Each structure stands twice: as structure tokens, then as C-alpha cells.
Amino acid sequence: MKLSLKTGIIAGILTIVITFTGYHSLAGHSLSTERHEWYFEKRGGEQPPVTDRKFYSLMEKYGTIFIGDTSKKEIYLTFDNGYENGYTDDVLNVLREKKVPAAFFVTGQFMKTDPDLIKRMADEGHIVGNHTFHHPDMTSISKERLKTELQKVKSRYQEITGKSEMMYVRPPKGVFSENSVAFSKEQGYTHVFWSLAFPDWDTNRQRGWQYSYNQIMKQIHPGAILLLHTVSKDNSDALSKVIDDVRKRGYQFKSLDELAASQQTPAIFISP
């Protein structure tokens, strides 16, 4: 009896220590709350980029996605929609004309101001993903706040479209921890990062459609998850030619649903 009491006290102390040294318990496991910012290193020549070994381990553990099958000339087109800048309709027009599926990761701000665009995305067969309601750093908020951030986007999506399924989340600014990834997974979400991107979000530094086109074409690679922002006029103007010329190189545009079903992300990493 005394031994049992002593053991319980020690276990309680250890739990407190773990909690205050950067770990949270989820489903009986201690999860790191260390803050990470997603990154990758470009290699050019249609070679897939590389990322950190520890990131890959985390992705494998939680079914997180950043790249597709690098043996296949397939591309997954994704957009982040923090707010509307007048170009999303143009992007959707191009996708409809070219018969290309895409995923749009939306915030509460976008949903409040442009519900018609959300409905159009869903009606035309695109994936609408969760980019959180207020666009916070997901590693700096409580689990309760994170749950609310995700739920508010999903609930609003259902109100607008009548559809309840929302499977994918993209963390604002690519900031994540094991704890935030695992908790999102518990809420039914798969984290989606990217393997092809460039600084396209700054509306004060648009350089013309040719710049956007060049940045995409020089980074293209098998299995690419391409991240673009619909606030960019450059992207809107370049998209049609990008799709045509990428297809000329033998690539096909695929849906994230097809990639998630395969769950075969290769181990491409930067050694620590």
C-alpha cells in the first residue's frame, strides 16, 4: 500500500515535469511542443526537394503530406486563401477550362467575405481545406483554442455548401509542432505542407506573370505539391500557361484525395 502511494506520487511529479519541459500528453503519449517552421531545399533539374529527417519521421508517424510519389509525373495544385484580392474567380475559371482539380485552404476571413467563392469551389469539385479561422500560430495556442479554430471553419463550410467533409489542414505560415499535428489528426485532419513554392503572397511585390511562370517551371518535379496564393495577380495571369506547359512535359494534375489514399510519401530528407 505504501509502495503504491509512493509510486503514484512519483508518477504525478514526473507528469508535471514533462508538462513544463515542452511536452504535452495526448492519448497516453508525450508529444513535443517544440515549434518548427516548414522548409525544404530545392535541387533543380526536376529533382524533388529535400527536407529535414526529423520532419519526415513526424510525417510518417501522423500521415502528414508534403510530396507525392516522386517516380510519377504528377502534380497536386494547392492554394492558400487568407483573404480575397479579386483573382480567385479568374483562377477558378482557368481550372474549370483546363479541367484541373485543386485544393483551397481557407480562413474565416475569406469565408466571411466571399461565401459564393467557397460554394463555387465545392460545386466545381475542388477540395476546400482548413487554414484555421483567425490564422494563428498553431503551436502557441491551447488545444481548446485550436479545436475552436478548426471547428469554426468546418461549421461555416457546412453552412455555405451543405457539405460536412473537411479532411485537410494547412498550418498558417507552415508553423507546427508534433503536438499540433497530432491534435489536428485527432480532430480528423491530415496536415498538408508543400514541395514547391516561392514568395508570391506579397501584393506589393508582384513582378508580372513571367516571374511566376519561371519560378514554377524551374522548380517543377514529380510528385510536387505546389503552393500558390490567390492574392497574387502574377499567379492568376500565369496559371493557364503553366498548366499547358507542365502538361507538355508529361505531367498530370491530381487531387490530394488520390495522394492521401496512397499514403506513400518517400523518405527524402536532409540529414541533421
C-alpha positions as CSV (number, residue, x, y, z in Angstrom):
1,M,0.0,0.0,0.0
2,K,2.8,2.4,0.9
3,L,4.7,1.4,-2.2
4,S,1.7,2.1,-4.3
5,L,1.2,5.5,-2.8
6,K,4.9,6.4,-3.3
7,T,4.8,5.2,-6.9
8,G,1.7,7.4,-7.6
9,I,3.4,10.5,-6.1
10,I,6.5,9.9,-8.3
11,A,4.3,9.5,-11.4
12,G,2.5,12.7,-10.6
13,I,5.7,14.6,-10.2
14,L,7.1,13.2,-13.5
15,T,3.9,14.3,-15.3
16,I,4.3,17.8,-14.0
17,V,7.9,17.9,-15.0
18,I,7.1,16.6,-18.5
19,T,4.4,19.2,-19.0
20,F,6.6,22.1,-18.1
21,T,9.6,21.0,-20.1
22,G,7.9,21.2,-23.5
23,Y,5.8,18.1,-23.8
24,H,2.1,17.5,-23.7
25,S,0.3,14.2,-23.2
26,L,-2.1,13.1,-25.9
27,A,-3.7,9.7,-25.9
28,G,-1.2,8.4,-23.3
29,H,1.9,9.6,-25.2
30,S,4.2,12.6,-24.5
31,L,4.3,14.9,-27.5
32,S,6.8,17.6,-28.2
33,T,5.6,21.2,-28.4
34,E,8.8,22.4,-30.0
35,R,8.0,25.0,-32.7
36,H,9.0,24.2,-36.2
37,E,8.8,26.2,-39.5
38,W,8.3,24.0,-42.6
39,Y,11.1,24.3,-45.1
40,F,12.7,22.3,-47.9
41,E,15.8,22.7,-50.1
42,K,15.4,22.9,-53.8
43,R,17.6,20.8,-56.1
44,G,16.5,21.8,-59.6
45,G,16.6,19.7,-62.7
46,E,13.2,18.3,-61.9
47,Q,14.6,16.5,-58.8
48,P,12.4,16.5,-55.7
49,P,13.5,18.8,-52.9
50,V,14.7,17.5,-49.6
51,T,13.7,18.3,-46.0
52,D,14.8,17.5,-42.5
53,R,15.0,13.9,-41.3
54,K,13.0,14.8,-38.1
55,F,10.2,16.3,-40.3
56,Y,10.0,13.1,-42.3
57,S,9.8,11.0,-39.2
58,L,6.9,13.1,-37.9
59,M,5.1,12.9,-41.2
60,E,5.4,9.1,-41.3
61,K,4.1,8.9,-37.8
62,Y,1.0,11.1,-38.4
63,G,0.3,10.6,-42.1
64,T,1.4,14.1,-42.9
65,I,1.9,15.0,-46.6
66,F,4.4,17.3,-48.3
67,I,5.2,15.5,-51.6
68,G,3.7,12.7,-53.7
69,D,5.2,9.7,-55.5
70,T,8.5,11.0,-56.9
71,S,8.6,8.2,-59.5
72,K,5.4,9.6,-61.2
73,K,5.0,12.9,-63.1
74,E,2.1,14.0,-61.0
75,I,1.3,17.4,-59.5
76,Y,-1.0,18.5,-56.8
77,L,-2.2,22.1,-57.1
78,T,-3.0,23.9,-53.8
79,F,-3.9,27.5,-53.0
80,D,-3.9,29.4,-49.7
81,N,-6.8,31.8,-49.3
82,G,-6.3,34.1,-46.4
83,Y,-8.4,36.9,-47.9
84,E,-9.8,37.7,-51.3
85,N,-7.9,40.1,-53.6
86,G,-10.0,39.8,-56.8
87,Y,-8.3,36.9,-58.5
88,T,-9.9,33.7,-57.2
89,D,-12.7,33.8,-59.8
90,D,-10.1,34.0,-62.5
91,V,-8.2,31.1,-61.0
92,L,-11.4,29.0,-60.8
93,N,-12.2,29.9,-64.5
94,V,-8.8,28.6,-65.6
95,L,-9.2,25.4,-63.6
96,R,-12.6,24.7,-65.0
97,E,-11.4,25.4,-68.6
98,K,-8.4,23.2,-68.1
99,K,-10.2,20.5,-66.1
100,V,-7.7,20.7,-63.2
101,P,-8.5,19.7,-59.6
102,A,-7.2,21.9,-56.8
103,A,-7.3,22.3,-53.0
104,F,-8.1,25.7,-51.5
105,F,-7.1,26.2,-47.8
106,V,-9.3,28.9,-46.5
107,T,-9.5,31.1,-43.4
108,G,-12.5,32.5,-41.6
109,Q,-11.9,35.9,-43.1
110,F,-12.2,34.5,-46.6
111,M,-15.3,32.6,-45.7
112,K,-17.0,35.6,-44.2
113,T,-16.4,38.0,-47.1
114,D,-16.7,35.5,-50.1
115,P,-19.0,32.6,-49.4
116,D,-20.0,32.5,-53.0
117,L,-16.4,31.6,-53.9
118,I,-16.4,28.8,-51.3
119,K,-19.6,27.4,-52.8
120,R,-18.2,27.6,-56.3
121,M,-15.0,25.7,-55.2
122,A,-17.1,22.9,-53.7
123,D,-19.7,22.8,-56.6
124,E,-16.9,22.5,-59.1
125,G,-15.3,19.6,-57.4
126,H,-12.3,21.2,-55.7
127,I,-11.2,20.4,-52.1
128,V,-11.7,23.1,-49.5
129,G,-9.2,22.7,-46.7
130,N,-8.8,24.3,-43.3
131,H,-6.4,27.2,-42.8
132,T,-7.9,28.0,-39.3
133,F,-10.4,30.7,-38.6
134,H,-8.1,33.5,-37.4
135,H,-4.8,32.3,-38.9
136,P,-2.9,31.9,-35.6
137,D,0.4,30.2,-34.9
138,M,-1.0,26.8,-34.1
139,T,1.9,26.0,-31.7
140,S,1.2,29.0,-29.5
141,I,-2.5,28.4,-28.7
142,S,-4.2,25.9,-26.4
143,K,-5.8,22.7,-27.6
144,E,-9.2,24.2,-26.8
145,R,-8.5,27.2,-29.0
146,L,-7.1,25.1,-31.8
147,K,-10.1,22.9,-31.7
148,T,-12.3,26.0,-32.0
149,E,-10.2,27.5,-34.8
150,L,-10.7,24.3,-36.9
151,Q,-14.3,23.7,-36.0
152,K,-15.4,27.2,-36.9
153,V,-14.0,26.9,-40.4
154,K,-15.6,23.5,-40.8
155,S,-19.0,24.6,-39.5
156,R,-19.0,27.7,-41.7
157,Y,-18.1,25.5,-44.7
158,Q,-21.1,23.3,-44.0
159,E,-23.4,26.3,-43.7
160,I,-22.3,27.6,-47.0
161,T,-22.1,24.4,-49.0
162,G,-24.2,21.8,-47.2
163,K,-21.2,19.5,-47.2
164,S,-19.6,18.4,-43.9
165,E,-16.4,16.7,-45.0
166,M,-13.2,18.6,-44.4
167,M,-10.1,16.4,-44.2
168,Y,-7.1,18.6,-44.7
169,V,-5.4,21.4,-42.8
170,R,-2.5,23.7,-43.7
171,P,-1.0,25.4,-40.7
172,P,-0.6,29.2,-41.0
173,K,2.9,30.2,-42.2
174,G,3.9,26.5,-42.1
175,V,4.4,26.6,-38.3
176,F,3.8,23.3,-36.5
177,S,4.9,21.0,-33.6
178,E,4.3,17.4,-33.0
179,N,1.6,18.3,-30.6
180,S,-0.3,20.5,-33.0
181,V,0.0,17.9,-35.8
182,A,-1.1,15.1,-33.5
183,F,-4.0,17.0,-32.1
184,S,-5.2,18.1,-35.6
185,K,-5.1,14.4,-36.5
186,E,-7.3,13.6,-33.6
187,Q,-9.8,16.2,-34.9
188,G,-9.8,14.3,-38.3
189,Y,-7.3,16.4,-40.2
190,T,-4.3,15.5,-42.3
191,H,-1.6,18.2,-42.4
192,V,-0.6,19.2,-45.9
193,F,2.7,21.0,-46.5
194,W,4.3,21.6,-49.9
195,S,7.4,20.9,-52.0
196,L,7.2,23.8,-54.5
197,A,6.6,27.4,-53.6
198,F,8.1,30.9,-53.9
199,P,7.3,34.4,-52.4
200,D,4.1,35.1,-54.2
201,W,1.9,36.4,-51.4
202,D,3.3,39.9,-51.1
203,T,0.8,42.0,-53.2
204,N,3.3,44.9,-53.2
205,R,6.0,42.9,-54.9
206,Q,4.2,41.4,-57.9
207,R,6.7,41.1,-60.8
208,G,4.5,40.1,-63.7
209,W,3.2,36.8,-64.9
210,Q,6.5,35.7,-66.4
211,Y,8.2,35.7,-63.0
212,S,5.5,33.4,-61.5
213,Y,5.7,31.2,-64.6
214,N,9.5,30.9,-64.4
215,Q,9.5,30.2,-60.6
216,I,7.1,27.3,-61.1
217,M,8.6,25.8,-64.2
218,K,12.2,25.8,-62.8
219,Q,11.1,24.0,-59.6
220,I,8.6,21.5,-61.1
221,H,9.3,17.9,-60.1
222,P,7.5,14.5,-59.9
223,G,5.1,14.4,-57.0
224,A,5.1,18.2,-56.5
225,I,2.6,19.7,-54.1
226,L,2.5,23.2,-55.5
227,L,1.6,26.1,-53.1
228,L,0.3,29.3,-54.6
229,H,-1.7,32.2,-53.2
230,T,-4.8,33.6,-54.9
231,V,-4.0,37.1,-53.8
232,S,-1.2,37.2,-56.5
233,K,-2.1,38.7,-59.9
234,D,1.1,37.1,-61.2
235,N,-0.2,33.6,-60.4
236,S,-3.6,34.3,-61.9
237,D,-2.1,35.6,-65.1
238,A,0.4,32.8,-65.4
239,L,-1.8,29.8,-64.4
240,S,-3.2,28.9,-67.8
241,K,0.2,28.8,-69.5
242,V,1.7,26.9,-66.5
243,I,-0.9,24.2,-66.8
244,D,-0.4,23.8,-70.6
245,D,3.4,23.8,-70.4
246,V,3.6,21.4,-67.4
247,R,1.3,19.0,-69.3
248,K,3.6,19.3,-72.3
249,R,6.4,18.0,-70.1
250,G,4.3,14.9,-69.4
251,Y,2.8,15.8,-66.0
252,Q,-0.7,15.1,-64.9
253,F,-2.7,17.2,-62.3
254,K,-4.1,15.0,-59.5
255,S,-6.3,15.5,-56.4
256,L,-5.0,15.4,-52.9
257,D,-7.6,12.7,-52.2
258,E,-5.7,10.4,-54.6
259,L,-2.4,11.1,-52.8
260,A,-3.9,10.7,-49.3
261,A,-5.3,7.3,-50.4
262,S,-1.9,6.1,-51.4
263,Q,0.0,7.4,-48.3
264,Q,3.4,6.6,-49.9
265,T,5.5,9.7,-49.2
266,P,9.1,8.8,-49.9
267,A,11.9,9.4,-47.3
268,I,13.6,12.4,-48.8
269,F,15.4,14.3,-46.1
270,I,18.3,16.5,-45.0
271,S,20.5,14.7,-42.6
272,P,20.7,16.5,-39.2
